[in-house]
Amino acid sequence: MVELVCSPGLRARLERELAAHDVELGADTRWVLVERGFEVPAGRPAIVFDALDYMDVVRLLVAGVREQNGGARSVVGQRGSNFVVLTAREVVYLEAVAEGIVARTASGRDRVRGTLQHFEVSWAGLGFVRINRSQLVNLAHVREIVPWFNSRYVLRLAGGEEVEVSKTYAKRLRSALRM
């Protein structure tokens, strides 16, 4: 599905990340990912990126693949001794805690399998944005954005809960919301 034109070190990281999301690699494919400074092959669409931004390219590519294929729009959560199927639409935010990943919904908190990085990439096309080291928020549940100290924000969510956007992730939030 995609060809890589980049340095060997970056190639290994990209191959690992793309394989984790079932994105096929090969030569003479429809799309080419090209690290800035390398030659862009003629005749095919190419995404040129800086090496430091390689995860943004992975997110973009995987979100497009997921959207095209329907993507995983649900996850199984554990609530006490019961299991529940949670749709991405009903998840308000995902949070990394000592016990693992917790999905916060209107009806409570459920433990889910996976990593924040996995959900950040696979649910990006569904409106999920990383807001700090331990949380992803579903933008559909944001009711108000409050500018905060030191270029940070506080998001007021449906249900009255508040979460803080760190300075590091504020730029991504502004970009996602085109602010």
C-alpha positions, 0 to 999 in steps of 0.5 A, a space after each residue: 500500500 505504501 513505499 518508504 523513502 527514508 534513512 535506515 533508522 527511521 525506516 525501522 521505526 516506520 515499519 514497526 509502527 505501520 505493521 502494528 496497524 496492518 499497513 502494507 509496505 512495498 515498492 511501486 505502490 500507490 503512495 510514497 512516504 518520503 523523509 525530507 532531504 530524500 528524492 521524491 519518486 516521480 509519477 506517484 503521490 508522495 507525503 514529504 515529512 520531517 523525521 521528527 514528525 514521523 508519528 504524525 505521518 503514521 497517524 494521518 496514514 492510519 486514520 485514512 486507512 481506517 476511514 477507508 476500511 471502516 476502522 475499529 469503531 468499538 472496544 471491549 471494556 471491563 466494568 467490574 466482572 462484566 464486559 461491555 462493548 463501547 463505541 468510540 462515539 460514547 467514549 468521552 476520554 481515554 486515560 492511562 492509569 496505574 492499572 492500564 487504560 481506562 475509557 471514561 463514558 457517561 455511564 462510568 469508567 471501564 478498563 480497556 486493552 491497548 495503549 494510548 498510542 494505539 488509540 491515538 493513531 487508530 481513533 484519530 479519524 474519529 475525533 480523538 486528540 491527545 491532550 497530555 501524556 496520559 489522556 486522549 479526548 473525544 472532541 465530540 464531547 468537548 463543550 467549552 475550551 478555556 484558555 489557561 496559564 502558560 499556553 495551556 487549556 482546560 476542556 469542559 466536557 459534557 457532564 461537567 468534567 474538566 481535563 487539562 491540555 498540556 502546553 506540549 499538546 496545545 498546538 495539536 489541539 489548536 490544529 485539530 480544531 483549526 483555531 
